[in-house]
Amino acid sequence: MNVIPANELENHIGEEIGVSDWIEITQERINQFADATNDHQFIHVDPEAAKAAPTPWDTTIAHGFLTLSLLSYMSATSGFMPADMQTAVNYGLDKVRFMEAVPVNSKIRAKFTLSDAQYKKNGRWLVKSAASIEIEGVEKPAAIAEALTLYIVKE
């Protein structure tokens, strides 16, 4: 676990602070996301149509927003937290770019680099991390994002 005292976060800007566990992107997960979001485009949910389509993948691919939605979980399993953390709240995202499709049965994980840390008040730290979502065995990331997390630490 990479635990950094909150008042020292600014000293670690530019450093990799964590790497998440790998997550397998199964067809069942893709289908559940399609049902939850009403996005049933064939490229996600119909393996035969996806294979027959003139795309570079020859298989179904994860929704970009499915990949992005897993960022909170990946952050939680990245092994990073400020010392004396009481809770962490997803504060949103700044820049997001989808760089590479995630084929079904791929595994993804995220690497986080500390970009900014601002003390707000009452033990609240707004932390910006550059997140790169990797696909196992693929050089180009699936997505990059600037993730914002509000950490509340005991003072």
N, C-alpha and C positions, 0 to 999 in steps of 0.2 A: 504494500500500500504506500503510495506517495503522499505523505501528509506534510503540508507546509503551513507553518503558523500564518494566520491571515495577515498580520502586519508585515510579513515578509514576502507576500505574493508579488508585489511590484519588482522585487529583486530577481524574479524568475521569468519575467516577460521574455519571450523568444525561445523558451525551453519546452521540449516535449514533456508533458505532465502525465500522460497516460495513454494506454492502448487497451481497447475493449476486448472482450471475449469474441470469438467467432460466432456468427449466427447463420444457420442454414436457411436459405430462402426456398422453401418447398412450394409445390403447386397448391397444397392445401392452404398455406399462409397467404399466397397470392389471391386465391379464391375468396378467402375470408375477408381480405382487404377490399376486394371488388364488391362483395356483398355489403360491407360496412359503408362504402363510399358511392355505391351505385355506378361504379366505373367498370363495366363489363366488356370493354373493348377486347376483340378477339386476340390481339397480340399478348394479352395477359392471361386469358382464361380458356382459350381453345387451342390445345396443343397441335391438332391436325391443321387447322387453318393457319396457325402461326408458322408451322413448318412449310406449308405451301405458299405462303406469302413471299413476295420479293423483298425480303429484309436480310440483313447480314447475320441474323441469329439462328435461324432454322429451329427455333423453339420459342416457348413463351418466355416473357421477361417480366420482372417485377415492375410495378408502378413506381415512378420516380418518387411519388409521395409516400409509398410504403417504405422505401429505402430511407427517406428523410425522417419518417415517423419513428424509426427505430433509433434515431440519434439520442433520444433521452435515455433509453435503456443502455445504449452503448456507453454513454457518459457515466451512468451509474456503475457500470462494470469496468470502467477504465483504470480503476485503482488510484484515483486522485480524490482528495478532499482536503479542504482547509482544516487545520487543527481546531478542535473544540466545535466542529460543525454540529448544529442542532437540526437543520433541515436545508434542503436545496430545492429551489423552485425554477422551473423552466421560464425564462424571461423573454424568450423569442429568438429570432435569428436576424442577422443582418444579411450579408451577401450569401446567396445560394446558387450553385451551378450544378446541373446534372451533366456529367462528363462522359459516362459510359453506361450502357444498359447492363442490368444484372440478370443474367439468364437463370431460369429455374434450376434449382439444386446447387446453385453457387453458395459460397459462404462469404459473408462480409464482416468487416470489423472497422472500427474507427480509431484513428490516432489523433490526439489532441495536443496542440501547442498553445501555451498561454500567450494571449495577445495583449490583454489589458486587465487591470484590476483596479477598481475604484471603490474606496470606502464611502458609503452613503450616510448612514447613521445607525445607532442602536444595533450594532453588530452585523449590519448588512453590508455585504461586499458584492458588487456587480462585476462578474468575471466574464471576459470575452475569450473564447478559445477558437483557434482555427482548427476545424475538424476536417479530416480527409477520410472519406469512407472508401476503404479498399475492398477489392474483390480478390479472393484467394487465387493466386497464379496469374493475375492480370496486372500489367504495369500501370495503366492509366486508372485513376480513381473513378469510382462510380459517381461520387459527388464530393463537392467541397462546400463548406458552410462556415460562417462565423456564428458560433453558438453563444448565446448569452444565458448565464445562470446567475441567479441571486442566491448567494449563500448566506445563511444566518448563523452566526457563530456566537458562542457564549463569551461575553466580555468580562 
